[in-house]
Amino acid sequence: MSLKRIVDWIADTNSLINPQIALPPPKRKFADDTIPTTAIGMSSPPPTEDPRSDVEATPRAKSPSKRPRIDSPPASLHHESIADHDTPSLSASSVTGSTRTDTTGGSSRLRRKRSPVKNMSDLRLADRPIVLTTLQRPDQLPSDVVGLVTVARAIRQGSNIIPRQVEQQAQSCMTIVDDLVSDSSFYDAEEWARSHGLQPWDASEELRLLKRTVTRTQECELENWSEAAWNARIHEPILDFVLECFSGSIRHFDVTRAPINKPYLSRHISGVDMQSKMVDFCICLAGDDIVAASQSRLKTASDSNSINHTSYQPIRDRPIAISIETKTLEGSSQEAKAQLSIWASAHLKRLRSLAGKSSTKTTHAVGITLPVLSTSGGDWTLLFVKDGINGVEVIETISVGNTKSLVGSYKLVSVLRQLGIWVQTTFRPWALENLLASTQIK
């Protein structure tokens, strides 16, 4: 066999085993000749350390005119991203620093404008000091609420709290945690309602509500539910049911989003406003005649935004009579009293304005004592706020019931109805004469 035929045979065999592939001309030469090559003669890319690289990905042929696909960002971009989170660049630092400075500066300015209030002792430094008194003697009570406290004390002792219409059913539901009851604990609810000009309520429905309330209270306490949950599941349904018998002349409102208008905020003796506080519920006069009188009065008032010390829309023309602050078991009683006190002090300031009792030359006090309520979990306490020439007195009195037991719940709803009667028979005529008469001084 000739040499030429042998060479041709070897060439044909190699072409079958390793076919030649036309390669594009290299764009640049590597300085290092040790870079490994592929079976087809192309340089392998340097191994990546990016964990996002898919080492099992199926290789695909790429057009020589296109840039190879990059599955992970370049190292420079990757490091820049990390730097953005860990060590801000100069420009980012400048922006962030500027924003932080502005925000901090704004916060500082806001803090300088408001004196913080954490407890009742802070309120002694108000321009019209607010002082807490714990009731110990009968002569500490303002005369216009003695009758109300007397009735509340009788209810706390268990007098006339359970409708006789459900006497047997209620007794069968009582447990070891309920206070003892006697025959004087039961009364004719329908007769009582009519004698006070109220709409009789369904005693069976009331019993079902209170049983459900006791169960929910236990659940809220055991699972540490939020204040909003207490309001929605415990307090709101009770207020709804209790005030239905007043046929719309008295209504309650959620005022957790009702800020105090600036002119009525208490001021610190240093000259800055005290920190604003809001409460949870208000019981208001709400009849059509009251709304009309309020709107008429606002036409002649120097401040026509609202009949109250807040411009919250639902109560702008419904005078507040009773305010309620709620707290969970975890909440601070001092904070609750401070919130009630700031809110009630602003309320009194608005009442003085409407009654023509405030000007640059006089500091006459409002001539009515206002009940307020505070809750801690399922326990309710009655307090009173009394305006004075030299300050405001907050008087803490007695517990008026709880939602932890059936008997405690009956005591609570009985006191709430008595407070509603006070609104009708005492606050309403006082408001019509002193607040809503269009002839009042601006």
ZIWOVEN-V121808 format. One record per backbone hydrogen bond with DSSP energy under -0.5 kcal/mol. CO is the residue of the C=O (numbers start at 1). NH is the residue of the N-H. If there is no record, write none. Layout:
BEGIN
co = <CO	CO>
nh = <NH	NH>
END
This chain:
BEGIN
co = <2	3	4	5	6	7	8	9	10	11	12	13	14	31	32	36	38	42	50	53	54	63	69	74	75	76	77	78	79	80	81	82	82	83	89	90	91	92	93	94	95	96	97	98	99	100	101	102	103	104	105	106	107	108	109	110	113	114	115	119	119	120	121	122	123	123	125	126	129	129	131	133	133	137	138	142	143	145	146	147	148	149	150	151	152	153	154	155	162	163	164	166	167	168	169	170	170	171	175	182	183	184	185	185	187	187	188	189	190	191	192	193	193	194	198	201	202	203	204	205	206	207	208	209	210	211	212	213	214	215	216	217	218	219	220	220	226	227	228	229	230	230	231	234	235	236	237	238	239	240	241	242	243	243	244	245	246	249	249	251	253	253	255	257	261	262	266	267	268	272	273	280	280	281	282	282	283	283	284	287	288	289	290	291	292	293	294	295	296	296	297	297	302	309	312	313	315	316	319	322	323	324	324	325	327	328	332	333	334	335	336	337	338	339	340	341	342	343	344	345	346	347	348	349	350	351	352	352	353	362	366	370	371	372	373	374	375	376	378	379	380	380	381	382	383	384	384	385	386	391	392	393	393	394	394	395	395	396	398	401	405	406	407	408	408	409	410	411	412	413	414	415	416	417	418	419	420	421	422	422	423	426	427	428	429	430	431	431	437>
nh = <6	7	8	9	10	11	12	13	14	15	16	17	18	33	35	44	41	38	53	55	57	66	71	78	79	80	81	82	83	84	85	85	86	87	93	94	95	96	97	98	99	100	101	102	103	104	105	106	107	108	109	110	111	112	113	114	273	116	275	122	123	123	124	125	126	130	269	129	131	392	394	135	396	140	141	145	146	149	150	151	152	153	154	155	156	157	159	158	187	166	167	170	171	172	173	173	174	174	178	185	186	160	161	162	164	189	192	193	194	195	196	196	198	197	200	203	206	207	208	209	210	211	212	213	214	215	216	217	218	219	220	221	222	223	224	225	230	231	232	233	234	235	236	238	239	240	241	242	243	244	244	245	246	248	247	199	249	286	287	284	255	282	258	259	264	265	274	127	271	268	115	255	256	324	253	284	321	322	251	291	292	293	294	295	296	297	298	299	299	300	300	301	304	261	315	316	318	307	285	283	373	280	281	375	377	331	336	337	338	339	340	341	342	343	344	345	346	347	348	349	350	351	352	353	354	355	357	358	356	359	368	385	323	383	325	381	327	379	403	376	400	401	374	397	372	386	395	370	393	388	131	386	395	133	396	384	397	135	382	380	409	410	411	402	412	413	414	415	416	417	418	419	420	421	422	423	424	425	426	427	428	430	431	432	433	434	435	436	440>
END
